[in-house]
Amino acid sequence: MTAKSPRAEVVIVGGGVAALEALIALHDLAPRRVHVTLLAPGPDFVYRPMAISELYFLGARSRHPLARVARDFGADWVPESVTAVDPGAAVVRCASGREYRYDSLIIALGAWPEPAFAHAVTVGHDGADPALHGVLADLELGSLKRLAFVAPSSTSWLLPLYELALLTAADARCMGIFGVQLTVVGPEDRPLALFGPAASAQMEDLLARRRIEFVGASRPDVRPGEVVIGARRIAVDRTLALPLLRGPALGGLPADERGFIPVDVHGRVPGAPGVFAAGDVTSFPIKQGGIAAGQAEAAAQAVVARHGCSLEPEPFRPALRGMLLTGADELYLETAIAGGGGEGAVSRRPLWWPPAKIAARRLAPYLLGVEEAEARSGDPTVDRLPATMRV
């Protein structure tokens, strides 16, 4: 703690789901014990799970100014890019040359998408939107008849791939386009296997009804005009692929071969006292918003306990929740992946509240409050935070 203030200085690096979930948790759990500085080049938090639905006019990515979010929870936002951490000196170093001291540090930088295949349109990669719109335009014009949706073998979060295939099939049917060959290729033995047998059975039925072929347990190679899986060659006009993800390999902190930071069940980074990490930046294999939020909650609890809050921090227990847009009813999928999730749950009714794409305990209700306030006022610049959530 500083001489100027009785509150500990907690620095959060990042501006995504894990960063904001940790920010809100720290405010809720110990507003008088910690002061938070959010370091992110900004300027906005972007609700990225709606990127695919945006292509089909089923929703849109919303943007929330980080300065406003930070202020809503009594924190400071500083537009900085962090390049290294010095755990011995308890400082983070930024591209600007500035250093920021911390009593506790939460790294929530996320991961960087990069193309897995040279001859595919990479979904979620910077600059992919025009190419994706071009694919849908070619489909509508009838110049595209064979389309593959491919995941690299190292990718574990595949729900966006199935969503893209299902929405494309629904879009083609809506436009009266028939005879399009759609193929999903991925590493899973069964579709959505991560969510358990019930989800797999439901997805198999959906894919069959939409006439989408599933090719599982595959290590695909994408070439011009074809997807190669062992001895099989699937002729395609276009391939859409999920990206590979890389961690930032932040200087001063341990990282695996792909740049991701190892953590324990409380988000602590080994060999770096006072340093925590949460979300896609960690070496946890599933990169997904709800998982990131759960890790951020565990890290925030460990931080406030470290600074004298009478709380027994709960370890991160991974639970997976996903909302699947199908072009008809949404499907809500849920399973506990710690210690085995059993059958899992599949429902056309929400299994969590609010029923958002990102099932985050604290961030999701906050964003819902923001949206409701803006809808009532018709003005996104109004004081958006519900009174019960203000500092």
C-alpha positions as CSV (number, residue, x, y, z in Angstrom):
1,M,0.0,0.0,0.0
2,T,1.1,3.5,-0.7
3,A,2.0,6.2,1.8
4,K,-0.6,8.5,0.2
5,S,-3.6,6.1,0.5
6,P,-4.7,3.3,2.8
7,R,-5.9,1.5,-0.3
8,A,-3.7,-1.0,-2.2
9,E,-2.9,-0.2,-5.8
10,V,-4.2,-2.9,-8.1
11,V,-3.2,-2.6,-11.8
12,I,-5.2,-4.5,-14.4
13,V,-3.7,-4.9,-17.8
14,G,-6.2,-5.4,-20.6
15,G,-9.6,-4.2,-21.7
16,G,-11.6,-7.3,-22.5
17,V,-13.9,-9.6,-20.6
18,A,-11.5,-10.8,-18.0
19,A,-10.2,-7.3,-17.3
20,L,-13.6,-5.8,-16.8
21,E,-14.9,-8.8,-14.8
22,A,-11.9,-8.4,-12.5
23,L,-12.5,-4.6,-12.3
24,I,-16.1,-5.0,-11.2
25,A,-15.3,-7.8,-8.8
26,L,-12.7,-5.7,-7.0
27,H,-15.1,-2.9,-6.7
28,D,-17.9,-5.1,-5.4
29,L,-15.7,-7.1,-3.0
30,A,-13.4,-4.4,-1.5
31,P,-14.0,-0.8,-2.7
32,R,-12.3,0.7,0.4
33,R,-9.3,-1.6,0.3
34,V,-8.1,-1.3,-3.3
35,H,-7.8,1.3,-6.0
36,V,-7.7,0.0,-9.5
37,T,-5.9,1.4,-12.6
38,L,-6.9,-0.1,-15.9
39,L,-4.1,-0.1,-18.5
40,A,-5.4,-0.7,-22.0
41,P,-4.7,1.0,-25.3
42,G,-8.4,1.2,-25.7
43,P,-10.5,3.1,-26.2
44,D,-13.4,0.6,-26.1
45,F,-14.5,-2.7,-24.8
46,V,-16.0,-4.5,-27.8
47,Y,-18.6,-7.2,-27.4
48,R,-16.9,-9.6,-29.9
49,P,-19.2,-12.7,-29.6
50,M,-21.8,-10.9,-31.8
51,A,-19.3,-10.6,-34.7
52,I,-20.7,-13.7,-36.5
53,S,-24.4,-12.8,-35.9
54,E,-23.6,-9.3,-37.2
55,L,-22.9,-10.8,-40.6
56,Y,-26.5,-12.1,-40.8
57,F,-28.1,-9.0,-39.3
58,L,-29.0,-10.9,-36.1
59,G,-27.2,-8.6,-33.8
60,A,-24.2,-6.2,-33.6
61,R,-21.0,-5.8,-31.7
62,S,-21.6,-3.2,-29.1
63,R,-18.8,-0.8,-27.9
64,H,-18.4,0.5,-24.4
65,P,-15.9,3.3,-23.7
66,L,-13.3,2.0,-21.2
67,A,-13.0,5.4,-19.6
68,R,-16.7,5.3,-18.7
69,V,-16.7,1.7,-17.5
70,A,-13.7,2.4,-15.2
71,R,-15.3,5.6,-13.9
72,D,-18.6,3.7,-13.1
73,F,-16.6,1.5,-10.7
74,G,-14.3,4.1,-9.2
75,A,-11.2,3.1,-11.2
76,D,-8.9,5.0,-13.6
77,W,-8.3,4.1,-17.2
78,V,-5.0,4.9,-18.8
79,P,-4.5,4.3,-22.5
80,E,-1.2,2.4,-22.3
81,S,0.3,-0.7,-24.0
82,V,2.2,-2.8,-21.5
83,T,5.4,-4.4,-22.8
84,A,7.0,-6.0,-19.7
85,V,6.6,-6.7,-16.0
86,D,9.3,-6.5,-13.3
87,P,7.9,-8.6,-10.4
88,G,11.0,-7.7,-8.3
89,A,10.4,-4.0,-8.5
90,A,6.6,-4.5,-8.7
91,V,6.2,-2.3,-11.8
92,V,4.8,-2.7,-15.3
93,R,6.6,-1.1,-18.2
94,C,4.7,0.5,-21.1
95,A,5.5,1.2,-24.7
96,S,5.4,4.9,-23.9
97,G,8.4,4.5,-21.5
98,R,6.2,5.0,-18.4
99,E,6.2,2.7,-15.5
100,Y,3.3,1.9,-13.2
101,R,3.8,0.6,-9.7
102,Y,1.4,-2.0,-8.2
103,D,0.7,-3.8,-5.0
104,S,-1.1,-6.5,-7.0
105,L,-1.2,-7.0,-10.8
106,I,-3.8,-8.8,-12.9
107,I,-2.8,-9.6,-16.5
108,A,-5.8,-9.9,-18.7
109,L,-4.4,-9.1,-22.1
110,G,-6.3,-11.8,-24.1
111,A,-4.8,-13.6,-27.0
112,W,-3.9,-12.6,-30.6
113,P,-5.7,-14.4,-33.5
114,E,-3.6,-15.3,-36.5
115,P,-4.4,-17.3,-39.6
116,A,-4.1,-21.1,-39.3
117,F,-4.3,-21.6,-43.1
118,A,-3.0,-19.5,-45.9
119,H,-5.8,-20.4,-48.3
120,A,-8.8,-19.7,-46.0
121,V,-10.7,-16.7,-44.8
122,T,-9.9,-16.4,-41.1
123,V,-12.9,-15.7,-38.9
124,G,-12.1,-13.3,-36.1
125,H,-8.9,-12.0,-37.6
126,D,-8.4,-8.3,-38.2
127,G,-9.7,-7.3,-41.6
128,A,-11.8,-10.5,-42.1
129,D,-15.2,-8.8,-42.2
130,P,-15.0,-7.6,-45.8
131,A,-13.9,-11.1,-46.9
132,L,-16.8,-12.7,-45.0
133,H,-19.3,-10.3,-46.5
134,G,-17.8,-11.2,-49.9
135,V,-18.4,-14.9,-49.3
136,L,-22.1,-14.3,-48.4
137,A,-22.5,-12.1,-51.4
138,D,-21.0,-14.8,-53.7
139,L,-23.4,-17.3,-52.1
140,E,-26.4,-15.0,-52.8
141,L,-25.2,-14.5,-56.4
142,G,-25.0,-18.3,-56.9
143,S,-21.3,-18.2,-57.7
144,L,-20.4,-20.2,-54.6
145,K,-21.7,-23.8,-54.2
146,R,-19.1,-25.5,-52.0
147,L,-18.1,-24.1,-48.7
148,A,-16.0,-25.6,-45.9
149,F,-15.9,-24.4,-42.2
150,V,-12.6,-25.6,-40.7
151,A,-10.9,-25.5,-37.3
152,P,-7.2,-26.1,-36.7
153,S,-6.5,-29.2,-34.6
154,S,-5.2,-27.1,-31.7
155,T,-8.5,-25.2,-31.3
156,S,-10.8,-26.3,-28.5
157,W,-13.6,-23.6,-28.6
158,L,-15.5,-24.6,-31.7
159,L,-19.0,-23.2,-31.1
160,P,-18.4,-20.2,-33.5
161,L,-17.6,-22.6,-36.3
162,Y,-20.9,-24.5,-35.9
163,E,-22.8,-21.2,-35.5
164,L,-21.3,-19.9,-38.8
165,A,-22.2,-23.1,-40.7
166,L,-25.8,-23.1,-39.3
167,L,-26.4,-19.4,-40.0
168,T,-25.0,-19.8,-43.5
169,A,-27.3,-22.7,-44.2
170,A,-30.3,-20.8,-42.8
171,D,-29.4,-17.7,-44.9
172,A,-29.1,-19.8,-48.1
173,R,-32.5,-21.4,-47.5
174,C,-34.0,-18.0,-46.7
175,M,-32.7,-16.7,-50.1
176,G,-34.1,-19.7,-51.9
177,I,-30.6,-21.1,-52.7
178,F,-30.5,-24.9,-52.7
179,G,-27.8,-27.4,-53.5
180,V,-25.0,-25.7,-51.6
181,Q,-22.5,-28.2,-50.2
182,L,-21.6,-27.2,-46.6
183,T,-18.9,-29.1,-44.7
184,V,-17.7,-28.7,-41.1
185,V,-14.2,-30.0,-40.4
186,G,-12.8,-30.1,-36.9
187,P,-10.8,-32.1,-34.3
188,E,-13.7,-33.3,-32.2
189,D,-15.0,-36.8,-32.5
190,R,-18.6,-35.5,-32.3
191,P,-19.8,-31.9,-32.8
192,L,-19.7,-29.8,-29.6
193,A,-18.2,-32.7,-27.7
194,L,-16.9,-30.2,-25.1
195,F,-20.5,-29.7,-23.9
196,G,-21.2,-33.4,-23.5
197,P,-23.3,-36.1,-25.2
198,A,-26.6,-34.3,-25.0
199,A,-25.2,-31.2,-26.9
200,S,-23.5,-33.5,-29.5
201,A,-26.7,-35.4,-30.2
202,Q,-28.6,-32.1,-30.6
203,M,-25.9,-30.7,-32.9
204,E,-25.8,-33.8,-35.0
205,D,-29.5,-33.6,-35.6
206,L,-29.3,-29.9,-36.5
207,L,-26.5,-30.5,-38.9
208,A,-28.3,-33.3,-40.6
209,R,-31.5,-31.3,-40.9
210,R,-29.6,-28.4,-42.5
211,R,-27.7,-30.8,-44.8
212,I,-24.3,-29.9,-43.4
213,E,-21.7,-32.7,-43.4
214,F,-19.6,-33.1,-40.3
215,V,-16.1,-34.5,-40.6
216,G,-14.6,-35.0,-37.2
217,A,-11.4,-36.2,-35.6
218,S,-9.5,-34.4,-38.3
219,R,-6.3,-32.6,-38.9
220,P,-7.2,-30.7,-42.0
221,D,-4.9,-29.1,-44.6
222,V,-6.4,-26.2,-46.6
223,R,-5.2,-25.9,-50.2
224,P,-6.5,-23.8,-53.1
225,G,-9.9,-25.3,-54.0
226,E,-9.8,-28.2,-51.5
227,V,-9.6,-29.3,-47.9
228,V,-7.4,-32.3,-47.5
229,I,-8.0,-34.8,-44.6
230,G,-5.7,-37.8,-44.9
231,A,-6.4,-39.5,-48.2
232,R,-9.7,-37.6,-48.6
233,R,-10.0,-34.4,-50.7
234,I,-13.0,-32.2,-50.3
235,A,-13.5,-29.9,-53.3
236,V,-14.5,-26.3,-52.1
237,D,-15.0,-22.9,-53.6
238,R,-14.2,-21.2,-50.4
239,T,-12.9,-22.1,-46.9
240,L,-13.7,-20.3,-43.6
241,A,-11.4,-21.1,-40.7
242,L,-11.1,-20.4,-37.0
243,P,-7.8,-18.7,-36.1
244,L,-4.9,-19.9,-34.2
245,L,-4.3,-18.0,-30.9
246,R,-1.1,-16.8,-29.5
247,G,-0.3,-15.3,-26.2
248,P,1.7,-12.1,-25.7
249,A,4.8,-13.7,-24.2
250,L,5.0,-10.7,-21.9
251,G,8.6,-9.8,-20.8
252,G,9.4,-10.7,-17.2
253,L,6.7,-13.4,-16.8
254,P,6.8,-17.1,-17.5
255,A,5.1,-18.3,-20.7
256,D,4.6,-21.6,-22.6
257,E,5.7,-22.2,-26.1
258,R,2.7,-20.3,-27.5
259,G,3.2,-17.3,-25.2
260,F,0.5,-18.1,-22.7
261,I,1.0,-17.5,-19.0
262,P,0.7,-20.4,-16.5
263,V,-1.5,-19.9,-13.4
264,D,-2.8,-21.8,-10.5
265,V,-6.5,-22.2,-9.5
266,H,-6.4,-18.7,-7.9
267,G,-4.9,-17.1,-11.0
268,R,-1.4,-16.6,-9.4
269,V,1.5,-16.6,-11.7
270,P,4.3,-18.9,-10.5
271,G,7.5,-17.1,-9.5
272,A,6.0,-13.7,-9.6
273,P,4.7,-12.6,-6.2
274,G,1.6,-10.4,-6.4
275,V,1.0,-11.1,-10.1
276,F,-2.2,-12.8,-11.3
277,A,-3.5,-13.6,-14.8
278,A,-7.0,-14.4,-16.1
279,G,-8.7,-15.1,-19.4
280,D,-7.3,-16.0,-22.8
281,V,-3.8,-14.8,-21.8
282,T,-3.5,-17.9,-19.5
283,S,-2.4,-21.4,-20.6
284,F,-5.9,-22.8,-19.8
285,P,-6.8,-24.5,-23.1
286,I,-10.3,-23.2,-23.5
287,K,-10.4,-19.6,-24.7
288,Q,-14.0,-18.4,-24.1
289,G,-15.6,-15.4,-22.5
290,G,-17.4,-17.2,-19.7
291,I,-14.2,-19.1,-18.8
292,A,-12.3,-15.8,-18.8
293,A,-14.9,-14.3,-16.4
294,G,-14.6,-17.2,-14.1
295,Q,-10.8,-16.9,-14.0
296,A,-11.1,-13.2,-13.3
297,E,-13.5,-13.8,-10.4
298,A,-11.0,-16.2,-8.8
299,A,-8.1,-13.8,-9.3
300,A,-10.0,-10.8,-7.9
301,Q,-11.0,-12.8,-4.8
302,A,-7.4,-13.8,-4.3
303,V,-6.3,-10.2,-4.7
304,V,-8.7,-8.8,-2.1
305,A,-7.8,-11.6,0.3
306,R,-4.2,-10.7,-0.2
307,H,-5.0,-7.1,0.9
308,G,-6.8,-7.9,4.1
309,C,-10.4,-8.6,3.0
310,S,-12.0,-11.3,5.3
311,L,-12.8,-13.6,2.4
312,E,-11.8,-17.2,1.7
313,P,-11.0,-17.0,-2.0
314,E,-12.7,-19.6,-4.1
315,P,-10.6,-21.5,-6.7
316,F,-11.5,-21.3,-10.4
317,R,-13.9,-24.2,-11.2
318,P,-14.4,-24.2,-14.9
319,A,-18.0,-24.3,-16.1
320,L,-18.8,-23.9,-19.7
321,R,-21.9,-21.9,-21.0
322,G,-22.6,-21.1,-24.6
323,M,-25.4,-19.6,-26.5
324,L,-25.7,-21.0,-30.0
325,L,-27.5,-19.0,-32.7
326,T,-29.0,-21.4,-35.2
327,G,-31.0,-19.2,-37.6
328,A,-34.1,-20.3,-35.7
329,D,-34.3,-20.7,-31.9
330,E,-31.2,-20.1,-29.8
331,L,-29.7,-23.1,-28.0
332,Y,-28.3,-22.7,-24.5
333,L,-25.6,-25.1,-23.6
334,E,-24.1,-25.7,-20.2
335,T,-21.7,-28.2,-18.6
336,A,-19.3,-28.4,-15.7
337,I,-15.9,-29.3,-17.1
338,A,-14.1,-29.6,-13.8
339,G,-14.1,-33.3,-12.9
340,G,-16.3,-34.3,-15.8
341,G,-19.5,-32.6,-16.8
342,G,-21.8,-35.6,-17.3
343,E,-24.5,-35.3,-20.0
344,G,-24.5,-31.5,-19.9
345,A,-27.6,-29.4,-20.4
346,V,-29.2,-28.2,-23.7
347,S,-32.3,-26.0,-23.7
348,R,-34.2,-23.6,-25.9
349,R,-34.8,-21.5,-22.7
350,P,-32.0,-19.6,-21.0
351,L,-30.0,-21.6,-18.5
352,W,-28.4,-18.5,-16.9
353,W,-29.3,-14.8,-16.4
354,P,-29.0,-12.5,-18.1
355,P,-29.1,-14.8,-21.2
356,A,-26.1,-13.2,-22.9
357,K,-23.5,-14.6,-25.2
358,I,-20.9,-14.1,-22.4
359,A,-22.1,-15.6,-19.2
360,A,-20.2,-13.4,-16.8
361,R,-21.4,-13.1,-13.2
362,R,-20.7,-9.3,-12.9
363,L,-20.0,-8.0,-16.4
364,A,-23.2,-9.3,-18.0
365,P,-25.7,-7.6,-15.6
366,Y,-23.7,-4.4,-15.9
367,L,-23.9,-4.4,-19.7
368,L,-27.6,-5.3,-19.6
369,G,-28.1,-2.3,-17.3
370,V,-26.2,-0.1,-19.8
371,E,-28.3,-1.3,-22.7
372,E,-31.6,-0.8,-20.9
373,A,-30.7,2.7,-19.8
374,E,-29.7,3.6,-23.3
375,A,-32.9,2.1,-24.7
376,R,-35.0,4.1,-22.3
377,S,-33.3,7.4,-23.1
378,G,-32.5,6.8,-26.7
379,D,-29.2,8.5,-26.0
380,P,-26.0,6.5,-25.5
381,T,-24.3,9.4,-23.7
382,V,-26.7,9.4,-20.7
383,D,-25.6,8.3,-17.2
384,R,-26.0,4.6,-17.9
385,L,-25.1,2.7,-14.7
386,P,-28.1,1.7,-12.6
387,A,-28.2,3.6,-9.3
388,T,-27.7,0.4,-7.3
389,M,-24.4,-0.3,-9.0
390,R,-22.8,3.2,-8.8
391,V,-19.9,3.9,-6.5
